[in-house]
Amino acid sequence: MCTSVAGSSRPWRWSASHSGLVWQAVSPRSAGLVLQAGAVIPDETEAFIGTDGWFALLTAIAGLIAALVVWTRRSWRGPAAVVALALGGVVGALVTALVGHLTGGGESDGKAGALITLPVSLHATGLLFLESAVAVLVYGLLVAFTTRDDLGRTESAAHPQPTDHPGVGVTGWDANSRPVSSPPD
């Protein structure tokens, strides 16, 4: 059983590779005219925008799901979760783009004068940061609206649980603004 965010990379890799497959399956294809070897003029249609739109939708959903999964695991909450969501989101988007491009079919070269179907590729490269931005934003909103300062983490006895009688048994505060309990009688 994984107890850290860093140790949970296997489901995210699976998700990114499957997102890439879904992206290449639903993305519209664009045609291109081969002028000469290595020179292709792409057809200026909405296919490029549609491809980028599907990528944005899929990676935003992945970021939302990642943030919700990390939030539901109380032991994963904290600053490390934000860093993991940010870095994992960028890596996940890169894997999605790579898998979609490699499995997207199409050609990037042909005989002069031939009309070819271009491979699926990401044109708005800024979308590579969308998954991490959505994940960090959703996680940040969940943190902002939680009522507990410790984010509900229950990992050690150093963080006393709230009671119905605040202040009972508390004799002071330590240097980290944590209550210090009085010794037992």
C-alpha positions as CSV (number, residue, x, y, z in Angstrom):
1,M,0.0,0.0,0.0
2,C,1.4,3.4,-1.0
3,T,1.5,6.0,1.7
4,S,3.2,8.9,-0.2
5,V,2.3,10.9,-3.2
6,A,5.6,10.2,-4.8
7,G,5.1,6.4,-4.5
8,S,1.8,6.5,-6.4
9,S,3.1,7.2,-9.9
10,R,1.8,4.0,-11.5
11,P,-1.9,5.0,-11.7
12,W,-0.9,8.4,-13.2
13,R,1.3,6.9,-15.9
14,W,-1.6,4.5,-16.8
15,S,-4.0,7.5,-16.9
16,A,-1.7,9.6,-19.1
17,S,-1.1,6.8,-21.6
18,H,-4.8,6.1,-21.9
19,S,-5.5,9.8,-22.2
20,G,-3.1,9.9,-25.1
21,L,-5.0,7.0,-26.8
22,V,-8.3,8.6,-26.2
23,W,-7.0,11.9,-27.5
24,Q,-5.7,10.4,-30.8
25,A,-9.0,8.5,-31.2
26,V,-11.3,11.5,-30.9
27,S,-9.2,14.2,-32.5
28,P,-10.1,15.4,-35.9
29,R,-7.5,14.8,-38.6
30,S,-5.9,17.4,-40.8
31,A,-4.7,17.0,-44.4
32,G,-1.5,18.4,-45.8
33,L,-0.1,18.9,-49.3
34,V,3.5,17.7,-49.9
35,L,5.5,20.2,-51.9
36,Q,8.7,18.4,-51.8
37,A,10.5,16.0,-49.5
38,G,10.3,17.5,-46.0
39,A,8.0,20.3,-47.0
40,V,4.3,19.9,-46.2
41,I,1.7,22.7,-46.3
42,P,-1.0,21.9,-43.8
43,D,-4.7,22.5,-44.6
44,E,-5.8,25.4,-42.6
45,T,-9.0,24.0,-41.1
46,E,-10.4,23.9,-37.6
47,A,-8.8,20.4,-37.1
48,F,-5.8,21.9,-35.4
49,I,-8.0,23.8,-33.0
50,G,-10.2,20.8,-32.4
51,T,-7.2,18.6,-31.7
52,D,-5.9,21.1,-29.1
53,G,-9.4,21.5,-27.7
54,W,-9.7,17.7,-27.1
55,F,-6.3,17.7,-25.5
56,A,-7.3,20.6,-23.2
57,L,-10.5,18.8,-22.2
58,L,-8.8,15.5,-21.4
59,T,-5.9,16.9,-19.5
60,A,-8.2,19.2,-17.5
61,I,-10.3,16.2,-16.5
62,A,-7.1,14.3,-15.5
63,G,-6.0,17.3,-13.4
64,L,-9.4,17.5,-11.7
65,I,-9.4,13.8,-10.9
66,A,-5.8,13.9,-9.6
67,A,-6.6,16.7,-7.2
68,L,-9.6,15.0,-5.9
69,V,-7.8,11.7,-5.4
70,V,-4.9,13.4,-3.5
71,W,-7.4,15.3,-1.4
72,T,-9.3,12.1,-0.4
73,R,-6.1,10.6,0.9
74,R,-5.6,12.5,4.1
75,S,-2.0,11.2,4.7
76,W,-1.0,12.8,1.3
77,R,-2.2,16.3,2.1
78,G,0.3,19.1,2.5
79,P,2.9,21.1,0.5
80,A,4.4,18.0,-1.0
81,A,1.0,17.2,-2.6
82,V,1.0,20.6,-4.4
83,V,4.5,20.0,-5.8
84,A,3.6,16.4,-6.8
85,L,0.4,17.6,-8.5
86,A,2.3,20.4,-10.4
87,L,5.1,18.2,-11.6
88,G,2.9,15.1,-12.2
89,G,0.5,17.2,-14.2
90,V,3.2,18.4,-16.6
91,V,4.7,14.9,-16.9
92,G,1.2,13.5,-17.5
93,A,0.4,16.1,-20.2
94,L,3.8,15.3,-21.9
95,V,3.0,11.6,-21.8
96,T,-0.5,12.2,-23.2
97,A,0.9,14.3,-26.0
98,L,3.6,11.8,-26.8
99,V,1.4,8.8,-26.8
100,G,-1.3,10.6,-28.8
101,H,1.3,11.7,-31.4
102,L,3.0,8.3,-31.7
103,T,-0.2,6.3,-32.0
104,G,-2.2,8.9,-33.9
105,G,-1.3,7.6,-37.3
106,G,-0.9,9.9,-40.3
107,E,2.2,10.8,-42.3
108,S,4.6,13.6,-42.1
109,D,6.1,13.1,-45.6
110,G,5.3,11.7,-49.0
111,K,5.7,12.2,-52.7
112,A,5.6,15.7,-54.1
113,G,2.0,16.7,-54.9
114,A,0.5,14.1,-52.7
115,L,-2.3,14.9,-50.2
116,I,-1.5,13.2,-46.9
117,T,-3.2,12.9,-43.5
118,L,-1.1,14.6,-40.8
119,P,-0.4,12.9,-37.5
120,V,-2.1,14.1,-34.4
121,S,0.0,16.7,-32.6
122,L,-0.3,19.5,-30.1
123,H,0.0,23.0,-31.5
124,A,-0.7,25.1,-28.5
125,T,2.2,24.0,-26.3
126,G,1.0,26.1,-23.4
127,L,-1.7,23.4,-22.9
128,L,1.1,21.2,-21.5
129,F,0.7,23.1,-18.2
130,L,-3.1,22.9,-18.1
131,E,-3.3,19.6,-16.3
132,S,-1.1,20.8,-13.5
133,A,-2.8,24.2,-13.3
134,V,-6.2,22.6,-12.9
135,A,-4.9,20.1,-10.3
136,V,-3.2,22.8,-8.2
137,L,-6.1,25.1,-8.5
138,V,-8.7,22.5,-7.4
139,Y,-6.4,21.3,-4.6
140,G,-5.9,24.9,-3.5
141,L,-9.6,25.5,-3.4
142,L,-10.1,22.4,-1.3
143,V,-7.4,23.6,1.1
144,A,-8.9,27.1,1.3
145,F,-12.3,25.8,2.3
146,T,-11.3,23.2,4.8
147,T,-12.1,24.1,8.4
148,R,-9.0,22.4,10.0
149,D,-5.6,24.0,10.1
150,D,-3.9,20.6,9.9
151,L,-5.9,19.8,6.7
152,G,-7.4,16.8,8.5
153,R,-4.1,14.9,8.6
154,T,-4.0,12.3,11.4
155,E,-0.4,11.1,11.2
156,S,1.0,11.8,14.6
157,A,0.1,12.4,18.2
158,A,1.9,15.7,18.1
159,H,-1.2,17.2,16.6
160,P,-3.9,17.0,19.2
161,Q,-7.5,16.4,18.0
162,P,-10.1,19.1,18.8
163,T,-12.3,18.4,21.8
164,D,-15.7,19.6,23.0
165,H,-13.8,21.5,25.7
166,P,-11.2,23.7,24.1
167,G,-8.3,24.5,26.4
168,V,-8.9,21.7,28.8
169,G,-5.5,20.1,29.6
170,V,-3.6,22.7,27.6
171,T,-1.0,24.6,29.7
172,G,0.7,26.6,26.9
173,W,1.9,26.7,23.4
174,D,5.2,25.5,21.9
175,A,7.4,27.4,19.4
176,N,5.4,26.0,16.5
177,S,2.1,27.3,17.8
178,R,0.9,23.9,18.9
179,P,-0.9,23.4,22.3
180,V,1.2,21.8,25.0
181,S,-0.7,19.5,27.3
182,S,-0.2,19.5,31.0
183,P,1.4,16.4,32.6
184,P,-1.0,13.8,33.9
185,D,-2.0,14.1,37.5
